Amino acid sequence: MDTGGLAQISVGDYLDAWLAHVKGRVRQRTHEGYEALIRIHAKPAIGEIGLADLRPLDLQELYSSVLARRSAGTVVNLHLVLTQALSQAVRWGYVAVNAASGAQPPRPQRKELTVLDQAGVEAILAAAEGTRMEAPVAIAIATGMRRGEVLGLRWSDMDPDFLTARVSRSLQRSSCQTRMEAPKTARSRRAVVLPAMLRPHLERQRADQDRRRVVAGDGWEETKIVVDYANGRPWRATSFPTAFAKFLREAGLPHVRFHDLRHAHATLMLSKGVHPKIVSERLGHASIGITLDTYSHVPPSMQQDAADAFDEIFMPTGGLVPDHAATE
């Protein structure tokens, strides 16, 4: 990038140049998110300010303005994008200090997880049997895969006996199209051991696809994906959540997000004493810390188990206070 005329470049022109720079360095959907935050929020407010004249207070005022209209999460995301963009401006020699480092976004509110218990999971699984939601629901519950990973799974990603599955791609949407992409992080590319309860669901899905392939004839599109929308074609990432919500509504079940099935997998595993490290690996989290932080609000039964385990250590006589403690 030409760094001549540093005093003349505006924040808006710089952000346009930065977006062009990072376009090939991040996923398309990520870039579209960057562009939308800058176009909708940043450029109208600070786009005309000279880059060298930008101050933390300008950003603080921007954040307050956006917070009056949008969520704290939107402001936090905007701050992260501007921090990244202005850090690059420092590296390129446009400015000496990153103005975003002196601004403070609001603290985002932690979203409360929707925790499905075993009965809730079994109800959804039972209602899905025999519908086109059976395979995706069963896979999500049994593996904890993300929605895009479930919809991007191919038959070749599993061994013939359905013992393991390799997560190697994900169905993602962008403003232009729905397409398959590699998982976002190295840990997201993983092998997941499949429980035996999943096998009949997969076998029914494969048999159903075989029947529909014959009926469709030349109209069948051989994508070899496990969860197809129709005629072998993949789901559109934007339409699947709507279809899942409709399935729950017609089944008379409470509304939950498809992503909550992933949470259910994790909480059920943790409640059965599976080590958080294993749960983290199954979910494809970047670190065990993310797993522990996300599922810090464990079900009450796990808290009781922890208390009972502590009593077994210090009160091995079944809850009776030791003699030496009673006389003190």
C-alpha positions as a printed Julia matrix, in Angstrom:
328×3 Matrix{Float64}:
   0.0     0.0     0.0
   1.21    3.47   -0.83
   1.74    5.39    2.42
   2.26    8.74    0.78
   0.04   11.63    1.8
  -0.63   10.32    5.28
  -2.24   13.54    6.46
  -4.84   13.51    3.69
  -6.3    10.0     3.95
  -9.65    9.78    5.72
 -10.79    7.04    8.04
 -13.38    5.95    5.47
 -10.84    5.68    2.63
  -8.43    3.82    4.87
 -11.08    1.32    5.99
 -11.98    0.65    2.34
  -8.32   -0.05    1.61
  -8.03   -2.29    4.66
 -11.11   -4.28    3.64
  -9.54   -4.87    0.22
  -6.33   -5.99    1.93
  -7.97   -8.58    4.18
 -10.45   -9.91    1.62
  -8.28  -12.83    0.63
  -7.05  -13.44    4.15
 -10.32  -14.27    5.9
 -13.36  -16.36    5.07
 -15.91  -14.75    2.78
 -18.62  -14.67    5.44
 -16.19  -13.05    7.89
 -15.26  -10.4     5.36
 -18.91   -9.64    4.69
 -19.4    -9.14    8.43
 -16.46   -6.73    8.56
 -17.78   -4.8     5.56
 -21.29   -4.49    6.99
 -20.1    -3.19   10.37
 -17.87   -0.6     8.69
 -20.46    0.47    6.1
 -23.45    0.67    8.45
 -21.83    2.01   11.61
 -18.26    3.27   11.23
 -18.15    5.21    7.97
 -21.28    7.34    8.52
 -19.94    8.52   11.9
 -16.17    8.73   11.53
 -15.53    8.2     7.82
 -14.8    11.87    7.1
 -12.29   12.27    9.94
  -8.66   12.27    8.9
  -7.01    9.01    9.91
  -4.22   10.88   11.69
  -6.82   12.95   13.57
  -8.86   10.02   14.88
  -8.97    9.94   18.69
 -10.28    7.41   21.23
 -13.09    9.83   22.13
 -14.35    9.71   18.52
 -14.67    5.96   18.84
 -16.24    6.21   22.28
 -18.92    8.49   20.88
 -19.43    6.11   17.96
 -19.93    3.18   20.35
 -22.46    5.12   22.43
 -24.4     6.03   19.3
 -24.5     2.45   18.04
 -25.42    1.12   21.49
 -28.51    3.33   21.48
 -29.77    1.43   18.44
 -28.15   -1.98   18.56
 -27.01   -4.61   21.04
 -23.83   -4.52   23.09
 -22.63   -7.48   21.03
 -22.78   -5.39   17.86
 -20.66   -2.67   19.48
 -18.13   -5.23   20.72
 -17.82   -6.69   17.22
 -17.4    -3.21   15.75
 -14.67   -2.48   18.28
 -12.85   -5.7    17.42
 -12.95   -4.91   13.69
 -11.73   -1.33   14.18
  -8.99   -2.51   16.54
  -7.77   -4.93   13.9
  -7.98   -2.36   11.11
  -6.2     0.37   13.06
  -3.51   -2.04   14.22
  -2.72   -2.55   10.55
  -2.58    1.24   10.11
   0.13    1.34   12.77
   2.09   -1.43   11.04
   1.81    0.39    7.71
   3.05    3.61    9.27
  -0.15    5.6     8.82
  -0.45    6.39   12.53
   1.76    5.93   15.56
  -0.96    4.83   17.97
  -4.06    2.68   17.58
  -6.95    4.93   18.65
  -9.11    1.88   19.4
  -6.75    0.85   22.21
  -7.96    3.85   24.21
 -11.68    3.27   23.64
 -13.81    0.96   25.78
 -16.73   -0.98   24.31
 -19.57   -2.08   26.59
 -19.28   -5.41   28.31
 -21.43   -7.89   26.39
 -24.13   -9.67   28.35
 -23.56  -13.37   28.63
 -26.36  -15.26   26.9
 -28.04  -17.86   29.03
 -27.75  -21.31   27.47
 -30.89  -23.26   26.68
 -30.12  -26.55   28.4
 -32.19  -29.48   27.19
 -32.44  -32.35   29.63
 -32.5   -36.0    28.61
 -36.29  -36.06   28.4
 -36.31  -33.02   26.11
 -33.69  -34.53   23.84
 -35.55  -37.83   23.65
 -38.79  -36.01   22.79
 -37.16  -34.19   19.87
 -35.48  -37.36   18.65
 -38.74  -39.32   18.79
 -40.69  -36.6    16.97
 -38.04  -36.41   14.24
 -38.15  -40.13   13.4
 -39.51  -40.69    9.92
 -39.19  -37.0     8.95
 -36.46  -35.24    7.01
 -35.23  -33.86   10.32
 -34.4   -37.31   11.68
 -30.83  -37.53   10.38
 -29.67  -33.98   11.21
 -31.28  -34.07   14.67
 -29.78  -37.47   15.5
 -26.31  -36.49   14.26
 -26.3   -33.23   16.22
 -27.45  -34.92   19.43
 -25.05  -37.85   19.09
 -21.94  -35.9    18.07
 -22.3   -32.26   19.08
 -21.44  -31.14   15.55
 -22.26  -27.6    14.5
 -25.16  -27.09   12.08
 -22.85  -26.4     9.13
 -20.81  -29.51    9.94
 -23.94  -31.68   10.07
 -25.16  -30.32    6.72
 -21.74  -30.7     5.13
 -21.16  -34.31    6.24
 -20.61  -36.82    3.41
 -21.11  -40.55    3.5
 -17.41  -40.92    2.69
 -16.58  -39.04    5.91
 -17.79  -42.07    7.88
 -16.45  -45.59    7.92
 -18.75  -48.36    6.58
 -19.82  -49.46   10.06
 -20.6   -45.92   11.24
 -18.04  -46.06   14.01
 -16.35  -42.72   13.39
 -16.93  -39.56   11.39
 -14.36  -37.07   10.09
 -15.35  -33.43   10.23
 -13.54  -31.87    7.29
 -15.91  -29.25    5.89
 -18.9   -27.1     6.81
 -21.87  -25.69    4.91
 -21.69  -21.9     5.19
 -23.76  -19.09    3.75
 -22.61  -15.82    2.32
 -24.51  -12.98    0.69
 -23.95  -14.61   -2.68
 -24.4   -18.31   -2.11
 -24.28  -21.31    0.15
 -21.06  -23.25   -0.18
 -18.85  -25.82    1.5
 -15.82  -24.49    3.34
 -13.06  -25.97    5.46
 -13.68  -25.72    9.2
 -12.6   -22.42   10.7
  -9.85  -23.74   12.99
  -7.48  -26.7    13.05
  -9.27  -28.18   16.07
 -12.57  -28.03   14.21
 -11.11  -30.56   11.76
 -11.52  -33.65   13.87
 -12.6   -37.27   14.11
 -15.66  -38.03   16.23
 -16.44  -41.49   17.57
 -20.1   -42.26   16.81
 -22.34  -43.86   19.45
 -24.26  -46.99   18.47
 -27.6   -45.21   18.93
 -26.87  -43.16   15.8
 -26.52  -46.12   13.44
 -30.22  -46.9    12.81
 -30.9   -43.24   12.03
 -28.09  -43.18    9.47
 -29.22  -46.47    7.94
 -32.76  -45.14    7.5
 -31.42  -41.96    5.94
 -29.31  -43.9     3.45
 -32.21  -46.17    2.54
 -34.48  -43.15    2.08
 -31.91  -41.49   -0.18
 -31.66  -44.67   -2.26
 -35.44  -44.66   -2.77
 -35.55  -40.99   -3.68
 -32.6   -41.38   -6.06
 -34.54  -43.95   -8.07
 -37.68  -41.79   -8.16
 -35.76  -38.66   -9.2
 -33.85  -40.37  -11.99
 -31.91  -37.82  -14.0
 -33.09  -35.11  -11.62
 -30.92  -36.47   -8.83
 -27.77  -34.47   -8.0
 -25.09  -36.8    -6.67
 -23.45  -34.72   -3.95
 -22.89  -37.72   -1.65
 -23.91  -35.68    1.39
 -25.71  -37.36    4.28
 -28.34  -34.69    4.96
 -29.75  -33.51    1.64
 -32.61  -31.09    1.1
 -34.15  -32.77   -1.9
 -32.96  -34.72   -4.93
 -29.51  -35.0    -3.38
 -28.94  -31.26   -3.23
 -27.63  -29.67   -0.03
 -29.75  -27.52    2.2
 -29.47  -23.78    1.93
 -27.91  -22.62    5.16
 -30.53  -19.88    5.49
 -33.56  -22.16    5.09
 -32.6   -24.95    7.48
 -33.26  -23.03   10.74
 -36.73  -22.09    9.47
 -37.48  -25.71    8.59
 -36.26  -26.9    11.99
 -38.45  -24.35   13.78
 -41.45  -25.46   11.71
 -40.76  -29.11   12.6
 -40.78  -28.3    16.32
 -43.95  -26.23   15.99
 -45.83  -28.94   14.11
 -44.66  -31.54   16.63
 -45.95  -29.42   19.49
 -42.49  -29.11   21.04
 -41.0   -26.0    22.68
 -38.88  -23.81   20.43
 -35.13  -24.34   20.65
 -32.38  -23.55   18.2
 -30.76  -26.38   16.28
 -27.5   -25.21   17.91
 -29.03  -26.08   21.29
 -28.76  -29.76   20.34
 -24.98  -29.25   20.33
 -25.25  -27.78   23.83
 -27.39  -30.74   24.86
 -24.72  -33.17   23.67
 -22.1   -31.38   25.75
 -24.15  -31.09   28.93
 -25.32  -34.7    28.76
 -21.72  -35.88   28.36
 -20.52  -33.74   31.25
 -23.42  -34.89   33.44
 -22.35  -38.5    32.83
 -18.84  -37.74   34.01
 -17.11  -37.55   30.63
 -13.9   -35.55   31.04
 -14.19  -31.96   29.75
 -11.11  -32.53   27.58
 -12.93  -35.26   25.66
 -16.08  -33.15   25.38
 -13.95  -30.27   24.05
 -12.39  -32.53   21.41
 -15.8   -33.81   20.29
 -17.13  -30.27   19.95
 -14.05  -29.04   18.1
 -13.44  -26.19   20.54
 -10.15  -24.32   20.14
  -9.29  -25.06   23.77
 -10.68  -26.82   26.82
 -11.0   -23.37   28.39
 -13.79  -22.5    25.96
 -15.64  -25.67   26.95
 -15.26  -25.02   30.66
 -16.34  -21.39   30.26
 -19.33  -22.18   28.02
 -20.65  -24.93   30.28
 -19.74  -23.4    33.63
 -23.44  -23.38   34.55
 -23.68  -27.12   35.0
 -26.97  -28.89   35.68
 -27.95  -29.0    39.4
 -27.46  -32.77   39.49
 -23.76  -32.3    38.7
 -23.45  -29.85   41.59
 -25.08  -32.43   43.89
 -22.72  -35.14   42.63
 -19.8   -32.86   43.45
 -21.1   -32.25   46.97
 -21.7   -35.99   47.49
 -18.18  -36.79   46.29
 -16.78  -34.28   48.8
 -18.78  -35.91   51.59
 -17.35  -39.31   50.63
 -13.9   -37.9    51.3
 -14.52  -36.13   54.59
 -17.57  -37.99   55.94
 -17.03  -41.64   54.93
 -19.37  -42.9    57.67
 -22.48  -41.95   55.74
 -22.94  -38.39   56.89
 -22.06  -38.88   60.57
 -19.67  -36.31   61.98
 -16.4   -37.96   63.09
 -15.99  -38.32   66.89
 -12.99  -36.02   67.07
 -14.93  -33.28   65.28
 -17.91  -33.58   67.62
 -15.79  -33.11   70.74
 -13.97  -30.01   69.52
